[in-house]
Amino acid sequence: MKQLIPILIFLLFLSGPPVQGQEKKIPLPTEAQLRWHNYERVMFVHYGPAAWQNREYDNFTTPLDRLKVADLDTDQWCEVAQSWGAKMVLFVAKHCGGFCWWQTETSDYGVKEIPWRNGKGDVLKDLSESCRKYGLDLGVYIYPGDDRWGAGIGSGGITQDPSKQEAYNQVFRTQLTEVLSLYGPISEVWFDGNCRIPIKDILDRYAANSVIFQGEQANLRWVGNEDGYAPYPNWYTIKEEDLTTGVSTALHSDVDGDRYAPVEVDVPLLKNKGHKWFWAPGCDSLLMTQEQLMNLYYKSVGRGSVLLLNSTPDTTGLIPRSHAAVYQAFGREIENRFGHPVQQTAGKGNTFELDFATPTEINHCILQEDLKGGQRVLAYELEGYTGEGKWISIYKGSSVGNKKIDHFPTLQLNKLRVRITRSKDTPLLKNFSAFQVSSPLSDLQDERQQDKPQVVDTWDAHTFNADNWTEITLDLTPFVNRIGEYELVFSRLATDYLSNKPSDLEFKDHELFMYGEKQVSSLILLPKTHTCRITRSQQTLDEFPTTLKMKVKNKGASSIGEITIKRLTY
């Protein structure tokens, strides 16, 4: 045995140190998922009888002869999609009311029952042809249920009357087969709120190269909110047992998960002090501003997700001009900011450097992984080389994925580098680029950003539990830096609603430290909310930290979310 020891040591020496990530296989995306990542922007189209009713769900009060849609033009829809850089149009071919926008014999409630083209029109066919004409991919939302069958919203296609289930299963299976086989290729299939009808054989036959949103065959997940925000970090992997529930969200993301299924971020354009998926008279007041849209862009695409931004054709069948102008301005602003990098590079390794030769103003950078090798980066640090001859830390992050946009105060830099400090395997970057963004619309600039919600910290499904209080300390020094009132809010982005447990958070033992000592009167807890109000009444010369300590636990159901703070303005 003693003679074997030197041999074993020699073999161990030859093998070298273990490579990080080799112990576990990294889940890889399919070609369909890679294509989906590259979309970055997708245009949702919600259109149906609800638009005639000023409602979000069809209540069947609109006579079908009123649905004249005389000007309906799917070319115009595609032109609007292109104007803001969308690469796919995802059409609601059938919502929960059951109205079908394609020619089908499975229902007497659809496009063949309205006056448009004497009942011979087919919006899905028109849109399929328009997408090909404009070089866009086509996705389809087809609701698994139907209110008229007693399988309404949230049913997943399960009828209230069990005796109707077998007949309805056949109806939906026929509808899904028609949509996927007659109008393809369909790049994304959207099952809102799960699909509990057996359809695996249909998807295997007609949607093998598609991404599937929700349902047992899902390879995409809902983010868990309709606010347009992805959580950060944004991990694309998940445990198989969570994914196959058909209703997993960002809450179930697991950096060590064995399945690859990223989250999609859906949000209505009509979300400025409101929330509407369908057009209604006077809805222009709800159009998001460019500032709000760019904020969404940073928190969706800029956190590695795909932004699914809704559009709402009106009762004539066109996307209103006022809406089209908003999309066009949004696309133009994205191009203005990120269309012309100061410098960029790509490659394989742990350190990437941009040398500007002369001092250059930089305030943004973009990181993108080559996801053919899976999501590998776990932590990184941005550093800048200044004229003083030293590297300074600019930002520390975790997930990168398809795209991570980092913004920081404008700096004069000779060089910018990223050091990937933790990874599952050797990092593969397809893009590391630097930008100087000077747009006046930005809500991310130094002074203006101080009056906008800023992310202080985040929590994941394991941060808090129901059995024990977790003590947290938040460093608010960078945020509470001017005299004024501030609100700190715990915002849940997704929760485990399948557990049927209360999903709220509980708080106790709040302590605020400011000006070098504990402050009692400067902290107010707003009742029945997740909000603390902080008043800074002094601007001290000493650099005292501002910290908030508290204990937190959940009431049963786990959740993920972010903690934001903003300075109140009146």
C-alpha positions as CSV (number, residue, x, y, z in Angstrom):
1,M,0.0,0.0,0.0
2,K,2.8,2.4,0.8
3,Q,4.2,1.9,-2.7
4,L,0.9,3.2,-4.2
5,I,0.8,6.4,-2.2
6,P,3.5,8.2,-4.4
7,I,1.7,7.1,-7.5
8,L,-1.6,8.4,-6.3
9,I,-0.1,11.8,-5.4
10,F,1.6,12.0,-8.8
11,L,-1.7,11.2,-10.6
12,L,-3.5,13.8,-8.5
13,F,-0.9,16.4,-9.4
14,L,-1.3,15.6,-13.1
15,S,-5.1,16.1,-12.9
16,G,-4.7,19.6,-11.6
17,P,-7.2,21.6,-9.5
18,P,-10.9,20.9,-10.0
19,V,-12.6,23.2,-12.5
20,Q,-15.5,25.1,-11.1
21,G,-18.8,23.7,-12.4
22,Q,-17.5,20.3,-13.7
23,E,-19.2,18.4,-10.9
24,K,-22.6,19.3,-12.2
25,K,-23.8,19.3,-15.7
26,I,-25.0,22.8,-16.8
27,P,-28.5,22.8,-18.3
28,L,-28.4,24.0,-21.9
29,P,-31.1,25.9,-23.9
30,T,-32.7,24.4,-26.9
31,E,-32.5,26.1,-30.3
32,A,-36.0,27.5,-29.8
33,Q,-35.0,29.0,-26.4
34,L,-31.9,30.6,-27.9
35,R,-34.0,32.1,-30.6
36,W,-36.4,33.4,-28.0
37,H,-33.6,35.0,-26.0
38,N,-32.5,36.8,-29.1
39,Y,-35.9,38.4,-29.6
40,E,-35.4,40.5,-26.4
41,R,-38.6,42.4,-27.4
42,V,-42.0,40.8,-28.4
43,M,-45.3,42.6,-29.2
44,F,-48.4,41.1,-27.6
45,V,-51.7,41.8,-29.3
46,H,-54.9,41.6,-27.3
47,Y,-58.0,42.0,-29.4
48,G,-61.5,40.7,-28.8
49,P,-65.1,41.5,-27.9
50,A,-63.8,43.0,-24.6
51,A,-62.6,46.0,-26.6
52,W,-66.2,46.8,-27.4
53,Q,-67.2,46.4,-23.7
54,N,-64.6,48.5,-21.9
55,R,-63.7,45.4,-20.0
56,E,-60.8,43.0,-19.5
57,Y,-62.9,39.9,-20.0
58,D,-65.7,39.2,-22.5
59,N,-69.1,39.3,-20.9
60,F,-70.9,38.3,-24.1
61,T,-73.0,41.5,-24.2
62,T,-71.8,42.6,-27.6
63,P,-73.9,41.5,-30.6
64,L,-71.5,39.9,-33.1
65,D,-72.9,42.1,-35.9
66,R,-71.2,45.1,-34.2
67,L,-67.7,43.6,-34.7
68,K,-67.3,45.2,-38.1
69,V,-63.5,45.8,-37.8
70,A,-63.6,47.5,-41.2
71,D,-60.0,48.7,-41.2
72,L,-58.3,45.7,-39.7
73,D,-54.8,45.6,-41.1
74,T,-52.2,43.1,-39.8
75,D,-49.5,44.8,-41.9
76,Q,-50.0,47.9,-39.7
77,W,-49.6,45.7,-36.6
78,C,-46.3,44.4,-37.9
79,E,-45.1,47.9,-38.8
80,V,-45.8,49.0,-35.2
81,A,-43.9,45.9,-33.9
82,Q,-40.9,46.7,-36.1
83,S,-40.9,50.4,-35.0
84,W,-39.8,49.5,-31.5
85,G,-37.5,46.5,-32.4
86,A,-39.9,43.6,-31.6
87,K,-38.8,40.4,-33.4
88,M,-42.1,38.5,-32.9
89,V,-45.8,39.2,-32.7
90,L,-47.7,37.1,-30.1
91,F,-51.4,37.2,-31.0
92,V,-54.3,36.4,-28.6
93,A,-56.2,34.1,-31.0
94,K,-58.6,33.0,-28.3
95,H,-59.1,34.6,-24.9
96,C,-61.0,33.1,-22.0
97,G,-64.4,34.1,-23.5
98,G,-63.8,31.7,-26.3
99,F,-64.0,34.0,-29.3
100,C,-61.8,32.6,-32.1
101,W,-60.0,34.8,-34.6
102,W,-59.5,32.0,-37.1
103,Q,-61.8,29.9,-39.2
104,T,-62.9,26.9,-37.1
105,E,-65.8,24.6,-37.0
106,T,-65.3,23.9,-33.3
107,S,-67.2,27.0,-32.2
108,D,-70.0,29.3,-33.4
109,Y,-68.4,32.2,-31.5
110,G,-65.7,33.7,-33.7
111,V,-64.6,35.5,-36.8
112,K,-66.8,33.6,-39.1
113,E,-69.9,34.9,-37.3
114,I,-69.0,38.6,-37.8
115,P,-69.7,40.9,-40.8
116,W,-66.0,41.4,-41.7
117,R,-65.4,39.9,-45.1
118,N,-68.8,38.3,-45.0
119,G,-67.7,35.9,-42.3
120,K,-64.8,34.6,-44.5
121,G,-62.1,36.6,-42.8
122,D,-59.2,35.0,-40.9
123,V,-57.1,37.3,-38.7
124,L,-54.6,34.6,-37.8
125,K,-54.1,33.8,-41.5
126,D,-53.6,37.5,-42.3
127,L,-51.2,38.0,-39.4
128,S,-49.2,34.9,-40.4
129,E,-48.7,36.3,-43.9
130,S,-47.9,39.8,-42.6
131,C,-45.3,38.4,-40.2
132,R,-43.6,36.6,-43.1
133,K,-43.7,39.8,-45.2
134,Y,-42.1,41.8,-42.5
135,G,-39.6,39.2,-41.3
136,L,-41.2,38.7,-37.9
137,D,-41.8,35.4,-36.1
138,L,-45.4,34.6,-35.0
139,G,-46.5,33.4,-31.6
140,V,-50.0,32.4,-30.5
141,Y,-51.9,32.8,-27.2
142,I,-54.7,30.3,-27.1
143,Y,-56.6,30.1,-23.9
144,P,-57.0,26.4,-22.7
145,G,-60.5,27.1,-21.3
146,D,-63.7,28.7,-22.5
147,D,-66.2,30.5,-20.4
148,R,-69.1,29.1,-22.4
149,W,-68.1,25.6,-21.5
150,G,-67.7,26.4,-17.8
151,A,-64.0,26.4,-18.1
152,G,-63.3,30.1,-17.3
153,I,-60.2,32.0,-16.2
154,G,-57.8,30.1,-14.1
155,S,-59.4,26.7,-15.0
156,G,-56.5,25.4,-17.2
157,G,-59.3,24.0,-19.4
158,I,-61.1,22.0,-16.6
159,T,-64.9,22.3,-16.9
160,Q,-67.0,22.9,-13.8
161,D,-69.3,20.1,-15.0
162,P,-67.2,17.0,-15.2
163,S,-69.6,15.4,-17.7
164,K,-68.5,18.1,-20.3
165,Q,-64.8,17.5,-19.9
166,E,-64.3,14.8,-22.5
167,A,-66.2,16.8,-25.1
168,Y,-64.4,20.0,-24.3
169,N,-61.0,18.3,-24.4
170,Q,-61.7,17.3,-28.0
171,V,-62.8,20.8,-28.9
172,F,-59.6,22.3,-27.5
173,R,-57.3,19.7,-29.0
174,T,-58.9,20.4,-32.4
175,Q,-58.4,24.1,-31.9
176,L,-54.8,23.8,-30.9
177,T,-54.1,21.4,-33.8
178,E,-55.7,23.9,-36.3
179,V,-53.7,26.9,-34.9
180,L,-50.3,25.0,-34.9
181,S,-50.7,23.1,-38.2
182,L,-52.4,25.7,-40.5
183,Y,-50.7,28.9,-39.6
184,G,-47.1,28.0,-38.8
185,P,-44.4,28.0,-38.0
186,I,-45.6,29.1,-34.6
187,S,-42.5,30.2,-32.6
188,E,-44.2,30.5,-29.2
189,V,-47.3,28.9,-27.7
190,W,-48.8,30.7,-24.8
191,F,-51.0,28.9,-22.2
192,D,-52.2,31.5,-19.8
193,G,-52.5,30.1,-16.3
194,N,-51.6,26.5,-17.2
195,C,-53.1,23.9,-19.5
196,R,-54.5,20.8,-17.9
197,I,-55.9,19.2,-21.0
198,P,-53.7,16.4,-22.5
199,I,-51.9,17.9,-25.4
200,K,-48.4,16.6,-25.3
201,D,-48.8,14.6,-28.5
202,I,-50.0,17.7,-30.4
203,L,-47.1,19.8,-29.2
204,D,-44.6,17.1,-30.0
205,R,-45.9,16.9,-33.5
206,Y,-46.5,20.6,-34.4
207,A,-44.5,22.6,-31.8
208,A,-41.3,20.7,-31.4
209,N,-39.3,23.8,-32.4
210,S,-41.4,26.3,-30.3
211,V,-41.1,27.7,-26.9
212,I,-44.0,26.8,-24.6
213,F,-45.2,29.2,-22.0
214,Q,-46.8,27.4,-19.0
215,G,-48.4,24.0,-18.9
216,E,-46.7,20.7,-18.2
217,Q,-44.6,20.9,-21.4
218,A,-43.4,24.4,-20.6
219,N,-39.9,25.6,-21.3
220,L,-40.7,29.2,-20.4
221,R,-42.1,30.6,-17.2
222,W,-44.2,33.5,-16.2
223,V,-42.2,36.1,-14.2
224,G,-45.0,36.3,-11.6
225,N,-46.2,39.9,-12.1
226,E,-47.6,42.1,-14.8
227,D,-45.5,45.1,-13.9
228,G,-42.8,44.6,-16.5
229,Y,-40.0,43.8,-14.0
230,A,-37.8,40.7,-13.8
231,P,-36.2,40.0,-10.4
232,Y,-32.5,40.2,-10.0
233,P,-30.6,37.9,-9.9
234,N,-32.4,36.3,-12.8
235,W,-31.5,32.6,-13.0
236,Y,-32.8,30.6,-16.0
237,T,-32.6,27.2,-14.3
238,I,-35.3,25.5,-12.2
239,K,-35.9,22.1,-10.6
240,E,-37.8,19.7,-12.9
241,E,-40.5,19.0,-10.3
242,D,-41.2,22.7,-10.1
243,L,-41.3,23.2,-13.9
244,T,-43.7,20.4,-14.6
245,T,-46.4,21.9,-12.3
246,G,-47.1,24.1,-15.3
247,V,-47.4,27.2,-13.2
248,S,-43.8,27.9,-12.0
249,T,-42.7,31.5,-11.9
250,A,-39.5,33.4,-11.1
251,L,-40.1,32.4,-7.5
252,H,-38.9,28.9,-8.5
253,S,-35.7,29.9,-10.1
254,D,-32.8,27.9,-8.8
255,V,-29.2,28.5,-9.7
256,D,-28.6,24.8,-9.3
257,G,-31.7,23.7,-11.1
258,D,-31.6,20.8,-13.6
259,R,-33.9,22.3,-16.2
260,Y,-33.5,25.4,-18.4
261,A,-36.6,27.5,-18.5
262,P,-36.2,31.3,-18.4
263,V,-38.9,33.8,-17.4
264,E,-40.9,36.0,-19.8
265,V,-42.0,39.5,-18.7
266,D,-45.5,40.5,-19.9
267,V,-46.9,44.0,-19.3
268,P,-49.6,46.2,-20.9
269,L,-48.7,49.5,-22.6
270,L,-51.8,50.9,-20.8
271,K,-50.3,50.9,-17.3
272,N,-49.8,54.6,-16.4
273,K,-52.0,54.8,-13.3
274,G,-54.0,51.9,-14.6
275,H,-53.8,48.4,-16.0
276,K,-55.6,47.4,-19.2
277,W,-54.9,44.6,-21.7
278,F,-57.7,45.6,-24.2
279,W,-58.5,48.9,-25.9
280,A,-61.2,51.1,-24.5
281,P,-62.4,54.7,-25.3
282,G,-60.3,57.3,-23.6
283,C,-57.5,54.8,-22.8
284,D,-54.7,57.1,-24.1
285,S,-54.5,58.6,-20.5
286,L,-53.1,55.2,-19.5
287,L,-50.2,55.1,-22.0
288,M,-46.9,54.7,-20.4
289,T,-44.4,57.5,-20.7
290,Q,-41.0,57.1,-22.4
291,E,-39.4,57.3,-18.9
292,Q,-41.6,54.5,-17.6
293,L,-40.9,52.4,-20.7
294,M,-37.2,52.8,-20.4
295,N,-37.4,51.9,-16.8
296,L,-39.1,48.7,-17.8
297,Y,-36.5,48.0,-20.4
298,Y,-33.7,48.2,-17.9
299,K,-35.6,45.9,-15.5
300,S,-36.6,43.3,-18.1
301,V,-34.3,43.1,-21.0
302,G,-31.6,44.7,-18.9
303,R,-31.9,41.9,-16.4
304,G,-31.7,39.1,-19.0
305,S,-35.4,38.6,-19.8
306,V,-37.6,39.1,-22.8
307,L,-40.0,42.0,-22.7
308,L,-43.5,41.1,-23.9
309,L,-45.2,44.5,-24.3
310,N,-48.8,44.5,-25.2
311,S,-50.6,46.4,-28.0
312,T,-54.4,47.1,-28.2
313,P,-56.0,47.5,-31.6
314,D,-59.2,49.5,-31.4
315,T,-62.6,48.6,-32.7
316,T,-61.7,49.6,-36.2
317,G,-58.9,46.9,-36.2
318,L,-55.9,49.3,-36.1
319,I,-53.5,50.1,-33.4
320,P,-54.3,53.8,-32.6
321,R,-51.8,56.3,-34.0
322,S,-51.2,57.7,-30.6
323,H,-50.1,54.3,-29.4
324,A,-48.0,53.7,-32.5
325,A,-46.1,57.0,-31.8
326,V,-45.3,55.8,-28.3
327,Y,-43.8,52.5,-29.6
328,Q,-41.8,54.3,-32.2
329,A,-40.3,56.7,-29.7
330,F,-39.5,53.8,-27.4
331,G,-37.6,52.0,-30.1
332,R,-35.8,55.1,-31.1
333,E,-34.7,55.8,-27.5
334,I,-33.3,52.2,-27.2
335,E,-31.3,52.7,-30.4
336,N,-30.1,56.1,-29.2
337,R,-28.8,54.7,-26.0
338,F,-27.4,51.3,-27.1
339,G,-27.0,51.4,-30.8
340,H,-23.4,52.7,-30.8
341,P,-21.1,51.3,-28.2
342,V,-17.9,53.2,-27.5
343,Q,-16.0,49.9,-27.6
344,Q,-16.8,46.2,-27.3
345,T,-15.2,42.8,-27.1
346,A,-16.1,39.1,-26.7
347,G,-14.4,35.9,-25.9
348,K,-13.8,33.1,-23.3
349,G,-12.2,33.7,-19.9
350,N,-12.6,35.4,-16.5
351,T,-11.4,38.9,-17.3
352,F,-12.3,41.1,-20.2
353,E,-10.9,44.6,-20.8
354,L,-11.7,47.6,-22.9
355,D,-8.9,50.1,-23.5
356,F,-10.1,53.5,-24.6
357,A,-6.5,54.9,-25.2
358,T,-7.6,58.3,-23.9
359,P,-9.8,59.3,-21.0
360,T,-13.4,58.6,-22.1
361,E,-16.8,59.3,-20.4
362,I,-18.6,56.1,-19.7
363,N,-21.8,55.5,-17.7
364,H,-23.2,52.2,-19.0
365,C,-22.0,48.8,-19.9
366,I,-23.7,45.7,-21.4
367,L,-22.7,42.1,-20.6
368,Q,-24.1,39.2,-22.7
369,E,-23.3,35.5,-22.2
370,D,-23.1,33.1,-25.1
371,L,-25.9,30.9,-23.9
372,K,-25.1,28.0,-26.1
373,G,-22.9,27.0,-23.2
374,G,-25.6,27.7,-20.6
375,Q,-25.9,30.4,-18.0
376,R,-22.5,30.2,-16.4
377,V,-21.7,33.6,-14.7
378,L,-22.6,33.7,-11.0
379,A,-20.8,36.9,-9.9
380,Y,-18.8,39.6,-11.5
381,E,-17.3,43.0,-10.8
382,L,-16.9,46.1,-13.0
383,E,-13.8,48.1,-12.6
384,G,-12.5,51.3,-14.2
385,Y,-9.0,52.5,-14.7
386,T,-8.7,56.2,-14.0
387,G,-6.1,58.8,-14.9
388,E,-4.8,58.4,-11.3
389,G,-3.3,55.1,-12.4
390,K,-5.5,52.8,-10.3
391,W,-8.5,50.5,-10.8
392,I,-11.7,51.5,-8.9
393,S,-14.7,49.3,-8.3
394,I,-17.8,50.5,-10.1
395,Y,-20.4,47.8,-9.7
396,K,-20.8,44.2,-8.4
397,G,-23.4,41.9,-9.9
398,S,-24.5,38.3,-10.0
399,S,-26.4,36.9,-13.0
400,V,-25.7,38.0,-16.6
401,G,-27.6,35.7,-19.0
402,N,-28.7,37.0,-22.3
403,K,-28.1,40.7,-21.4
404,K,-27.2,42.6,-18.3
405,I,-27.3,46.4,-18.5
406,D,-25.4,48.2,-15.8
407,H,-25.6,52.0,-15.3
408,F,-23.5,54.2,-13.1
409,P,-22.5,57.9,-12.7
410,T,-20.5,59.2,-15.6
411,L,-16.8,58.4,-15.1
412,Q,-13.7,59.5,-17.0
413,L,-12.0,56.2,-17.7
414,N,-8.9,55.0,-19.6
415,K,-10.0,51.4,-19.3
416,L,-13.1,49.4,-18.3
417,R,-12.9,45.8,-17.3
418,V,-15.1,43.0,-16.0
419,R,-13.8,40.4,-13.7
420,I,-16.0,37.3,-13.4
421,T,-15.4,36.2,-9.8
422,R,-17.6,33.1,-9.7
423,S,-18.9,30.9,-12.5
424,K,-20.2,27.3,-13.1
425,D,-17.6,26.8,-15.9
426,T,-15.3,29.0,-18.0
427,P,-17.4,32.1,-18.9
428,L,-18.3,32.7,-22.5
429,L,-19.2,36.3,-23.3
430,K,-20.6,37.2,-26.7
431,N,-20.6,40.9,-25.8
432,F,-18.9,43.2,-23.3
433,S,-19.5,46.8,-24.4
434,A,-19.3,50.3,-23.0
435,F,-21.6,53.3,-23.6
436,Q,-21.9,57.0,-22.9
437,V,-25.6,57.6,-22.6
438,S,-26.6,61.3,-22.7
439,S,-30.3,61.0,-23.2
440,P,-32.3,63.6,-21.3
441,L,-35.2,61.0,-20.9
442,S,-33.2,58.8,-18.6
443,D,-34.5,58.3,-15.1
444,L,-31.2,56.7,-14.3
445,Q,-29.1,59.9,-14.3
446,D,-27.6,61.1,-11.0
447,E,-29.9,63.8,-9.8
448,R,-33.1,62.6,-11.3
449,Q,-32.6,59.0,-10.2
450,Q,-32.5,60.1,-6.6
451,D,-36.2,60.9,-6.8
452,K,-37.1,57.6,-8.5
453,P,-37.4,54.2,-6.9
454,Q,-34.0,52.5,-6.6
455,V,-33.4,48.9,-5.7
456,V,-31.7,48.6,-2.3
457,D,-31.7,44.8,-2.0
458,T,-33.6,41.7,-3.2
459,W,-34.8,38.5,-1.5
460,D,-35.4,35.0,-2.9
461,A,-37.5,32.1,-1.9
462,H,-35.0,31.0,0.8
463,T,-34.3,34.4,2.5
464,F,-37.3,34.4,4.8
465,N,-39.3,31.6,6.3
466,A,-42.4,31.1,8.4
467,D,-40.8,29.5,11.5
468,N,-38.1,32.0,12.4
469,W,-37.5,35.7,12.3
470,T,-34.6,36.7,10.0
471,E,-32.7,39.8,11.0
472,I,-31.6,42.0,8.1
473,T,-29.5,45.2,8.0
474,L,-30.0,47.6,5.0
475,D,-27.3,50.1,4.2
476,L,-29.2,53.2,3.1
477,T,-26.3,55.6,3.0
478,P,-26.1,55.9,-0.8
479,F,-29.9,56.6,-1.0
480,V,-30.8,58.7,2.0
481,N,-28.2,61.4,1.2
482,R,-30.3,64.6,1.1
483,I,-32.7,66.3,3.5
484,G,-36.2,65.0,2.8
485,E,-38.7,62.2,3.3
486,Y,-38.1,58.7,1.9
487,E,-40.2,55.6,1.5
488,L,-38.7,52.1,1.6
489,V,-41.0,49.4,0.2
490,F,-40.8,45.6,0.2
491,S,-42.3,44.6,-3.2
492,R,-43.1,41.0,-3.9
493,L,-42.4,40.0,-7.6
494,A,-43.7,36.5,-7.3
495,T,-45.2,34.2,-4.6
496,D,-45.9,30.5,-4.2
497,Y,-49.6,30.7,-4.7
498,L,-49.9,26.9,-5.2
499,S,-49.2,26.4,-1.5
500,N,-52.5,28.0,-0.6
501,K,-50.8,29.6,2.4
502,P,-50.8,33.3,3.3
503,S,-48.1,35.1,1.2
504,D,-47.6,38.2,3.2
505,L,-44.5,39.3,5.1
506,E,-44.3,40.2,8.8
507,F,-41.9,42.8,10.3
508,K,-40.8,43.7,13.8
509,D,-38.0,45.4,15.8
510,H,-37.3,48.2,13.3
511,E,-34.2,50.3,14.2
512,L,-33.0,53.3,12.2
513,F,-29.4,54.6,12.7
514,M,-28.6,58.1,11.3
515,Y,-26.3,60.9,12.1
516,G,-24.2,58.5,14.2
517,E,-27.0,57.4,16.6
518,K,-30.3,55.6,16.8
519,Q,-33.3,57.7,15.6
520,V,-36.8,57.0,16.8
521,S,-38.9,59.9,15.6
522,S,-37.4,59.7,12.1
523,L,-38.9,56.3,11.3
524,I,-42.6,55.7,10.7
525,L,-44.1,52.3,9.8
526,L,-47.2,52.7,7.6
527,P,-49.9,50.4,8.8
528,K,-51.0,47.4,6.7
529,T,-48.3,48.0,4.1
530,H,-44.7,46.9,3.5
531,T,-43.5,50.5,3.8
532,C,-41.3,52.5,6.1
533,R,-41.1,56.2,5.9
534,I,-37.8,57.8,6.8
535,T,-37.2,61.5,7.4
536,R,-33.8,63.0,7.1
537,S,-33.8,66.5,8.6
538,Q,-30.1,67.1,8.9
539,Q,-27.2,67.3,6.4
540,T,-24.3,66.4,8.6
541,L,-20.7,67.1,7.6
542,D,-19.6,63.8,9.1
543,E,-19.9,60.7,6.9
544,F,-22.2,58.8,9.3
545,P,-23.8,55.7,7.7
546,T,-27.6,55.4,7.5
547,T,-28.7,51.8,8.3
548,L,-32.1,50.2,9.0
549,K,-32.3,47.0,11.0
550,M,-35.4,44.8,11.3
551,K,-36.6,41.3,11.6
552,V,-38.7,39.7,8.9
553,K,-40.5,36.4,8.3
554,N,-43.2,35.2,5.9
555,K,-46.7,34.1,6.9
556,G,-46.4,30.7,5.1
557,A,-45.8,31.0,1.4
558,S,-42.4,31.8,0.1
559,S,-41.8,34.7,-2.2
560,I,-39.2,36.7,-4.1
561,G,-39.0,40.4,-4.4
562,E,-37.0,43.6,-4.2
563,I,-36.7,46.4,-1.6
564,T,-36.9,49.8,-3.2
565,I,-36.5,53.3,-1.8
566,K,-37.4,56.7,-3.2
567,R,-37.3,60.3,-2.1
568,L,-40.8,61.8,-1.9
569,T,-41.4,64.9,-4.0
570,Y,-44.5,67.0,-3.9
